[in-house]
Amino acid sequence: MRFDLVRQPLVPAFLSLVIFMVLAMTHTASSIILSDTYYNLAPESLPIASLQTYVSNFATTFNGWAHIIGGFLVLFSALTIGRMTARFKLYGINTFIAMPLYALALAGMMQSPYWFVGLVASTLLTLVVKNYCYGFRNGFSFDNMFRAAMYLALLTMLYPKAAPLLLTLPMAVILFRRATRESLVALCGLLLPPLTLCYINWGAGGSFHAPMVLLYQQFIDGSWLSVLTQASLPTMIFIGTLIALNLAAYLLFRVNSYILSTRSRNTLLFASYLMLLCISLMLMPDAESTIIGLFAVPSALLLPVFFLRVRRSLAQILYPIVIAGVLVFLLFGC
């Protein structure tokens, strides 16, 4: 039986994922320590640092542990996406190619000094998408909607530039046909993490609203279109290629959507909307290439459509070219 590079079973897909993960983790940049003192807040109003600062400082102080944890985060997120694609039969074909594609997409941010923050943010977004999609069933899904909104709030607290992704909550409610009661529960999950952070800051002697003011300042600070104006040429090529492949996958999905089930169609449609939101994040002020970590989640769900719906002989050629391009980027990107 001839081996098919695109219609990969679990074992070859997992081995490819491990190889790509190891290559990506061995080409990470040096992490830097973030500081909240840049923002216009009195020290007494904010005795605790932001979540992003804690995560970044951990990656700098414990670099070895950060690489080990980062590797497990890549495996966890990829396996979560792979299990979701198999369980929902998203493509009508039994394949786990979404797992290595997730690792390949993540490679675009590994040479950023904020790579560990990007990995944690990507894992949180994976959990958001997983709970949204698992909540699409008959009956109520209070637990899934609550967890999805809570992870979404943690994501925006970790990476304030990702605040536009809050739009995924009403989008999921409409697309996955959730009831009003579930929407209210999701709203409680969305408010829980920031209110907890404000309470801890107030208990430490600061102002109750200071953490939210800091997140707002981090969100609006910086120059617009910084990714497009400050990113290196290899990073720009990587981002452009990833966007082009996703748009091609979206067009193929729309053409062949009639052969999919309602769950599969709505899941891929949600991934398409999420892809557009992630593209819009690249326009945010002082956005880093770590946004690619967020872009990797909808990419892992959409890109298999491209490789499965084009002519098989063409897919057998394009997939090795994509792998070779990612390896070249890891070796020579700057």
Buried (B, 14 or more C-beta within 10 A) or exposed (E): EEEBBBBBEBEBBBEBBBEBBEBBBEBBEEBEEBEBEEBEBEEEBBBBBBBBBEBBBBBBEEEEEBBEBBBEBBBEBBBBBBBBBBEBEBBEEEBBBBBBBBBBBBBBBBBBBBBBBBBBBBBBBBBBBBBBBBBBEEEBBBBBBBBBBBBBBBBBBBBBBBBBBBEBBEBBBEBBEBBEEBBEBBBBBBEBBBBEBBEEBBEEEBBEEBBBBBBBBBBEBEEEEBBEEEBEEBBEBBBEBBBEBBBBBBEBBBEBEEEBEEBBBBBBBBBBBBBEBBBBBBBBBBBBBBBBBBBBBBBBBBBBBBBBBBEEEEBBEBBEEBBEBBBEBBEEBE
